[in-house]
């Protein structure tokens, strides 16, 4: 184990458990340090990892919104089709009644 300016570097030759077993609160207190366990990304930085995850969530959200928009358009189309059919039917009915001499508003 190597200690340098606020960092603890664990040598790669030793198994991680062995190094962690030797590193304890007592040794940290003896060195007047805080014992910290940390996770670091294997590639890039934490900011890059967070940005990638944020972009992935945004992409999923956009895909879900697109599905909802498509469903809304389909529903709207069906409603307009029904309304349009009713209007068309009403128009033809009025025309037929007027031809028959019936007064229609």
C-alpha positions as CSV (number, residue, x, y, z in Angstrom):
1,X,0.0,0.0,0.0
2,X,1.3,3.4,-1.0
3,X,0.1,6.7,0.6
4,X,0.5,9.9,-1.4
5,X,-1.0,13.3,-0.9
6,X,-4.5,12.3,0.2
7,X,-4.5,9.1,-1.9
8,X,-4.1,5.5,-1.0
9,X,-2.9,3.3,-3.9
10,X,-3.3,-0.4,-3.5
11,X,-0.7,-2.5,-5.3
12,X,-2.1,-4.7,-8.0
13,X,0.0,-7.7,-6.9
14,X,-1.9,-8.2,-3.7
15,X,-5.5,-9.6,-3.8
16,X,-8.0,-6.9,-3.0
17,X,-9.3,-8.6,0.1
18,X,-5.9,-8.8,1.7
19,X,-5.3,-5.1,1.1
20,X,-8.8,-4.2,2.5
21,X,-8.1,-6.5,5.5
22,X,-5.0,-4.5,6.4
23,X,-6.7,-1.2,5.8
24,X,-8.8,-0.3,8.7
25,X,-10.1,2.6,10.7
26,X,-7.2,2.2,13.1
27,X,-4.6,2.6,10.4
28,X,-6.6,5.6,9.0
29,X,-6.6,7.2,12.4
30,X,-2.9,6.5,12.9
31,X,-2.2,8.3,9.6
32,X,-4.7,11.1,10.6
33,X,-6.9,10.3,7.6
34,X,-10.5,9.4,6.8
35,X,-11.2,5.9,5.6
36,X,-13.1,6.1,2.3
37,X,-14.4,3.3,0.1
38,X,-15.1,4.5,-3.4
39,X,-16.3,3.2,-6.7
40,X,-14.8,4.5,-9.9
41,X,-15.8,3.9,-13.5
42,X,-13.5,1.6,-15.5
43,X,-13.6,3.9,-18.5
44,X,-14.1,7.7,-18.5
45,X,-15.1,9.9,-15.6
46,X,-18.2,9.9,-13.4
47,X,-19.5,13.0,-15.2
48,X,-19.3,11.1,-18.6
49,X,-21.0,8.1,-17.0
50,X,-23.8,10.3,-15.6
51,X,-24.2,12.1,-19.0
52,X,-24.5,8.8,-20.8
53,X,-27.1,7.5,-18.3
54,X,-29.0,10.8,-18.6
55,X,-29.0,10.6,-22.4
56,X,-30.2,7.0,-22.3
57,X,-33.1,8.0,-19.9
58,X,-34.0,10.9,-22.2
59,X,-34.0,8.6,-25.2
60,X,-36.3,6.1,-23.5
61,X,-38.6,9.0,-22.4
62,X,-38.8,10.3,-25.9
63,X,-39.6,6.9,-27.3
64,X,-42.4,6.5,-24.7
65,X,-43.7,9.9,-25.6
66,X,-43.7,9.1,-29.3
67,X,-45.8,6.0,-28.6
68,X,-48.3,8.0,-26.6
69,X,-48.4,10.7,-29.3
70,X,-49.0,8.0,-31.9
71,X,-51.8,6.5,-29.9
72,X,-53.4,9.9,-29.4
73,X,-53.3,10.6,-33.1
74,X,-54.9,7.2,-33.8
75,X,-57.7,7.9,-31.3
76,X,-58.2,11.4,-32.7
77,X,-58.4,10.0,-36.3
78,X,-61.0,7.4,-35.2
79,X,-63.1,10.1,-33.5
80,X,-62.8,12.5,-36.5
81,X,-63.7,9.6,-38.8
82,X,-66.8,8.9,-36.7
83,X,-67.7,12.6,-36.5
84,X,-67.1,13.1,-40.2
85,X,-69.3,10.1,-41.0
86,X,-72.1,11.5,-38.9
87,X,-71.8,14.9,-40.5
88,X,-71.8,13.4,-43.9
89,X,-74.9,11.3,-43.1
90,X,-76.7,14.3,-41.6
91,X,-75.9,16.3,-44.7
92,X,-77.3,13.6,-47.1
93,X,-80.3,13.1,-44.9
94,X,-81.1,16.9,-45.0
95,X,-80.6,17.0,-48.7
96,X,-83.0,14.0,-49.2
97,X,-85.6,15.5,-46.9
98,X,-85.4,18.9,-48.7
99,X,-85.9,17.1,-52.0
100,X,-88.9,15.5,-50.5
101,X,-90.3,18.9,-49.6
102,X,-89.7,18.7,-45.8
103,X,-88.4,21.9,-44.2
104,X,-85.1,21.2,-42.4
105,X,-82.9,23.6,-40.4
